[in-house]
Amino acid sequence: MTNSPFRYRPQLSEAAASLTHDVEVVDERGRRSVIAIPAERPLTVYVDKRELVTLMTLGGAPEALTLGYLRNQRLVKSIEDIVSVQVDWSVDAVAVVTRNGIADVEERTSKKVVTTGCGQGSVFGGLMDDIEQISLPPDARLRQSTIYRIVETIRTQQSIYKQAGSVHGCALFSKDGELLYFFEDVGRHNAVDAIAGKMWLEQLEGGDKVFYTTGRLTSEMVIKGAQMGIPFLLSRSGTTQMGHMVAGKVGMTLLARCTGKHFLLLTGHDKIDFEPQLLEVAPRIA
């Protein structure tokens, strides 16, 4: 991938849907009010007129979500292989047209592993067999101050979660902590797929990026981050044993429980540049 201004882009619809829905509620005192809740909806993916999967999503970035799903499932190798992605919310579907179809699609989609992801969290089983082939930048490093910048950016980010709750968010940052993309969805796997699709469209490399998620660091999240070539994965939540194991195999640095100035470094202990002065307490003035 390159950052060429002449990058290829398939034909895309622009079918972002409303992210929240207003409902009337009654509290414990019998008082009525209106609150916003996430507007979950199904999106059935058709590839060359073949039904592939139905994703439950907010619908904020359905084209990027679809592209990222195809990318992270390794069903399509290159963005140049996709002619168009057209979303039609009147039938809750997205039609993907490829140049040459997906070879052995039935065999490649038959073996699935149900994961711990919220909603439709599943990956095709072959991905688990391919992790040995993934190689992340061995010399990637991250400063402690950059970790704190990322955590603070997420804390102050305007979000559906703050407005309506019940969603997960994922973000892509530069190695210096600049926010590049932020997506929310009903499942963290959808949010990471949307970022993967956006990176594909913009032809962004992952080797100098940092990924942040509000959800758990499961094996699915680690595999998807590794497939995007991202060496650092941060979360305000924890990790699972398999997520930890996969991260070790691919050389990914995991940081969990990232809140305020606290974090737990789980893997890649030699990849963080610690800055002890950031934790020094200023003396009190009498």
C-alpha positions in Angstrom: 0.0 0.0 0.0 1.1 3.6 -0.6 -0.2 7.0 0.2 -0.4 8.0 -3.5 -3.1 10.6 -4.3 -4.0 8.5 -7.4 -5.1 5.5 -5.3 -7.8 3.2 -6.6 -11.3 3.5 -5.0 -14.2 1.3 -5.9 -17.6 2.8 -6.5 -19.2 3.4 -3.1 -22.7 4.5 -1.9 -22.9 7.0 0.9 -25.6 5.4 3.0 -24.7 6.2 6.6 -27.8 5.8 8.8 -29.0 7.6 11.9 -26.9 6.3 14.8 -29.6 6.8 17.6 -33.3 6.4 18.0 -35.5 8.3 20.5 -37.8 6.3 22.8 -40.1 7.2 25.6 -39.2 5.8 29.1 -40.7 5.9 32.5 -38.5 6.1 35.6 -38.9 4.7 39.1 -41.1 7.7 40.1 -43.4 7.3 37.1 -41.9 10.3 35.3 -41.9 10.2 31.5 -39.0 11.3 29.4 -37.3 10.7 26.0 -33.9 9.2 25.7 -31.6 8.2 22.8 -30.7 4.5 22.3 -28.4 3.1 19.7 -30.2 2.3 16.4 -29.1 -1.3 15.8 -30.1 -2.7 12.4 -29.2 -5.7 10.2 -27.0 -5.4 7.1 -26.9 -8.5 4.9 -23.8 -8.7 2.8 -24.1 -10.0 -0.8 -21.0 -10.7 -2.8 -21.6 -11.1 -6.5 -25.3 -11.8 -5.7 -24.4 -14.5 -3.2 -25.5 -14.0 0.4 -22.5 -14.1 2.7 -23.4 -12.9 6.2 -25.7 -10.6 8.1 -24.0 -8.0 10.4 -25.8 -6.2 13.2 -24.6 -2.6 13.1 -25.4 1.0 13.9 -24.9 1.7 10.2 -22.7 4.7 10.6 -20.1 3.6 8.0 -21.6 0.6 6.3 -19.4 0.7 3.2 -16.2 0.8 5.3 -17.6 -2.0 7.5 -18.3 -4.2 4.5 -14.8 -3.7 3.1 -13.2 -4.3 6.4 -15.1 -7.5 7.0 -14.1 -8.8 3.6 -10.5 -7.8 4.2 -10.2 -9.2 7.8 -11.8 -12.5 6.7 -9.3 -12.6 3.9 -12.0 -13.2 1.4 -10.7 -10.4 -0.9 -7.0 -9.8 -1.2 -6.9 -6.3 -2.6 -9.1 -3.2 -2.8 -8.5 -3.3 -6.5 -10.4 -6.6 -6.7 -13.6 -4.8 -5.6 -15.7 -2.9 -8.3 -18.4 -1.5 -6.1 -20.1 -1.5 -2.7 -23.7 -0.3 -2.7 -25.8 -0.1 0.5 -29.6 0.0 0.4 -31.2 0.4 3.7 -34.7 -0.1 2.3 -33.9 -3.8 2.2 -31.1 -3.7 4.9 -28.5 -5.1 2.4 -25.2 -4.3 0.8 -24.3 -5.5 -2.7 -20.6 -6.0 -3.4 -19.4 -6.6 -6.9 -15.9 -8.1 -7.4 -13.8 -8.3 -10.6 -13.2 -12.0 -10.6 -15.4 -13.4 -7.8 -14.2 -15.2 -4.6 -12.5 -18.5 -5.4 -13.7 -21.5 -3.4 -16.1 -19.2 -1.5 -18.2 -22.1 -0.1 -15.1 -23.9 1.3 -13.5 -20.8 2.6 -16.6 -19.7 4.5 -17.7 -23.1 5.8 -15.3 -23.3 8.7 -16.2 -20.7 11.4 -15.2 -20.1 14.9 -17.7 -18.4 17.2 -15.9 -15.8 19.2 -16.5 -13.7 22.4 -17.3 -10.6 20.3 -20.6 -8.9 20.9 -23.3 -9.5 18.3 -22.0 -11.3 15.1 -18.5 -12.0 16.3 -17.2 -14.8 14.2 -14.1 -15.4 12.2 -13.5 -18.0 9.5 -11.4 -20.7 11.1 -8.6 -20.6 8.6 -7.4 -17.3 10.0 -6.3 -19.1 13.2 -4.0 -21.2 11.0 -2.4 -18.3 9.3 -1.1 -16.2 12.3 2.4 -17.7 12.0 2.7 -15.9 8.6 1.9 -12.4 10.1 5.0 -10.3 10.8 4.8 -6.9 12.6 7.5 -4.3 12.6 10.2 -5.5 15.1 11.5 -2.0 15.8 8.2 -0.3 16.5 8.2 1.8 19.7 5.7 3.8 21.7 6.3 6.5 24.2 4.5 6.5 27.5 3.4 10.1 26.9 1.8 9.0 23.6 -0.2 6.4 25.5 -1.5 9.1 27.8 -2.3 11.4 24.9 -4.4 8.6 23.3 -6.2 7.9 26.5 -7.1 11.5 27.1 -8.2 11.9 23.4 -10.6 9.0 23.8 -11.8 10.4 27.2 -12.8 13.7 25.6 -14.1 12.3 22.3 -17.7 13.1 21.5 -19.4 9.7 21.1 -22.6 7.7 20.8 -21.6 5.9 24.0 -21.7 9.1 26.0 -25.1 10.0 24.5 -26.8 6.6 24.4 -24.5 3.9 25.8 -24.6 0.3 24.7 -21.9 0.5 22.0 -18.2 -0.1 21.6 -15.7 2.3 20.0 -12.4 1.7 18.2 -9.9 4.3 17.1 -6.7 4.5 14.9 -3.9 6.8 16.0 -0.6 7.8 14.5 2.6 6.8 16.4 2.6 10.3 17.9 -1.0 10.0 19.2 -2.9 11.9 16.5 -6.4 10.6 16.1 -7.0 9.4 12.5 -10.3 7.5 12.7 -12.9 6.8 15.3 -15.8 4.4 14.8 -18.5 3.1 17.1 -20.8 0.1 16.6 -22.9 -2.4 18.6 -19.9 -4.8 18.5 -16.2 -4.0 18.8 -15.5 -6.4 15.9 -17.7 -4.2 13.6 -15.8 -1.0 14.7 -12.4 -2.6 14.0 -13.7 -3.8 10.6 -14.8 -0.3 9.7 -11.3 1.0 10.5 -9.8 -1.8 8.4 -12.0 -0.8 5.5 -11.2 2.8 5.8 -7.4 2.0 5.9 -7.9 -0.1 2.8 -9.7 2.8 1.0 -7.0 5.3 2.0 -4.2 2.8 1.4 -2.7 3.4 4.9 0.0 1.2 6.3 -0.4 0.0 9.8 3.2 -0.3 10.9 3.4 3.2 12.4 -0.1 3.2 13.9 -1.7 2.5 17.2 -5.1 0.9 17.7 -7.4 1.6 20.6 -10.6 -0.3 21.6 -13.0 0.1 24.4 -13.6 -3.7 24.4 -11.7 -6.7 25.5 -8.5 -7.8 23.9 -9.7 -11.1 22.5 -7.9 -13.3 20.0 -10.3 -11.9 17.3 -9.2 -8.4 18.1 -5.5 -9.2 18.1 -5.7 -11.2 14.8 -7.6 -8.3 13.1 -5.1 -5.8 14.4 -2.2 -7.9 13.3 -3.7 -8.4 9.8 -3.8 -4.6 9.5 -0.1 -4.6 10.4 -0.6 -2.6 13.6 2.0 -3.3 16.3 0.2 -1.7 19.3 -3.2 -2.5 20.7 -4.6 -0.5 23.6 -7.8 -1.1 25.6 -9.6 0.4 28.6 -10.7 -3.2 29.3 -8.8 -6.4 29.9 -7.5 -9.3 27.8 -8.2 -13.0 27.4 -5.7 -15.9 27.6 -5.9 -16.5 23.9 -5.7 -12.9 23.0 -2.5 -12.8 25.1 -1.1 -15.9 23.4 -1.8 -14.7 19.9 -0.2 -11.3 20.6 2.9 -13.1 21.8 3.1 -15.2 18.6 2.7 -12.2 16.2 4.9 -9.8 18.2 2.1 -7.4 19.1 2.3 -5.1 22.1 -0.8 -5.2 24.3 -1.8 -2.6 26.9 -4.9 -3.2 29.0 -6.8 -1.2 31.7 -5.7 2.1 30.1 -7.4 4.8 32.2 -5.9 8.1 33.4 -2.2 7.4 33.9 -2.7 3.7 34.6 -2.1 0.9 32.2 -1.0 -2.8 32.3 1.7 -3.8 29.7 1.0 -7.5 28.8 3.2 -8.2 25.9 6.0 -6.3 24.1 7.6 -5.1 27.3 10.7 -3.9 25.4 8.6 -1.8 23.0 7.5 1.0 25.4 9.7 4.0 26.2 8.9 4.7 29.8 9.0 8.3 31.0 9.0 8.1 34.9 8.8 11.9 35.2 5.2 11.8 33.9 4.2 10.2 37.2 6.1 12.5 39.5 3.8 14.3 42.0 4.4 18.1 42.1 5.3 19.3 45.6 2.6 21.1 47.4 3.0 24.9 47.9 2.6 25.9 51.5 
